[in-house]
Structures are given as C-alpha cells and as structure tokens.
Amino acid sequence: MPGDVKYVTDEKGKRQEVILPFQVWKDVTDELEALREKHQILTGLQQSCRDVKRQKKGEIEEQSLEGFLNEL
C-alpha cells in the first residue's frame, strides 16, 4: 500500500492532499465505521455501568424490564 499512495504538495513541498486507490480508501472507511460502532457500544456499556452504580447508591430509580423494553 505505501507505494500506491501519492501526495500533492504545495510549492514549498508541504503535503496538502493524499491520493490513494479506491480499494484502500474503502478499506479505511470500512474500518473507521467498525471502530465507530465499537465506540458507540462501549460508550453505552460505560453509561450502563455508571447507572447501575447510581441505582445501588439510590441516586436514581431502578427501571423495570418492561420499562427498559419499551425504550427499545
């Protein structure tokens, strides 16, 4: 892949743009989407853990299974 990447530079030689094969771009964007999905799941799990701790302390009311399912 490194040989397939091309750079567009300004008059001082500073890289301004990158040109790469479409398949490389697709692979990168697919991986980015997968990482975004993982991040969203992990963020939800973190929030759930915080909520459970707050419920145990009595700071927030516990939710019934029915209430949880109604939110889905």
C-alpha positions in Angstrom: 0.0 0.0 0.0 2.7 2.7 0.8 3.8 2.6 -2.8 0.3 3.2 -4.0 -0.2 6.4 -2.0 0.6 9.7 -3.8 0.9 13.2 -2.3 0.0 16.6 -3.7 2.4 19.2 -2.4 2.5 22.9 -2.4 5.3 25.0 -3.8 7.3 24.5 -0.6 7.0 20.7 -0.7 4.5 20.5 2.2 1.9 17.8 1.7 -1.6 19.2 1.0 -3.5 16.2 -0.3 -3.3 12.4 -0.5 -4.3 10.3 -3.5 -4.9 6.6 -2.9 -6.5 3.7 -4.7 -10.3 3.4 -4.2 -10.0 0.0 -2.5 -7.6 1.4 0.0 -10.0 4.2 0.7 -12.9 1.8 1.1 -10.9 -0.4 3.5 -10.0 2.6 5.6 -13.6 3.9 5.7 -15.0 0.4 6.5 -12.5 0.1 9.4 -13.5 3.6 10.6 -17.2 2.7 10.6 -16.4 -0.5 12.5 -14.5 1.5 15.1 -17.3 4.0 15.4 -19.8 1.2 16.1 -17.5 -0.4 18.7 -17.1 3.1 20.3 -20.8 3.5 20.5 -21.3 0.1 22.1 -18.5 0.7 24.6 -19.9 4.2 25.5 -23.3 2.6 26.1 -21.8 0.0 28.3 -19.9 2.6 30.3 -23.1 4.6 30.8 -24.9 1.4 31.9 -22.3 0.7 34.5 -22.5 4.2 35.8 -26.3 3.9 36.0 -26.1 0.6 37.9 -23.7 2.2 40.4 -26.1 5.2 40.9 -29.0 2.8 41.3 -27.1 0.9 44.0 -26.5 4.2 45.8 -30.1 5.1 45.5 -29.4 8.1 43.4 -31.6 7.0 40.5 -34.7 4.8 40.4 -34.3 1.3 39.1 -36.0 0.6 35.9 -38.4 -2.4 35.3 -37.8 -4.8 32.5 -41.0 -3.7 30.9 -39.8 0.0 31.0 -36.5 -1.0 29.5 -38.1 -2.9 26.7 -40.5 0.0 26.0 -37.4 2.2 25.4 -36.1 -0.1 22.6 
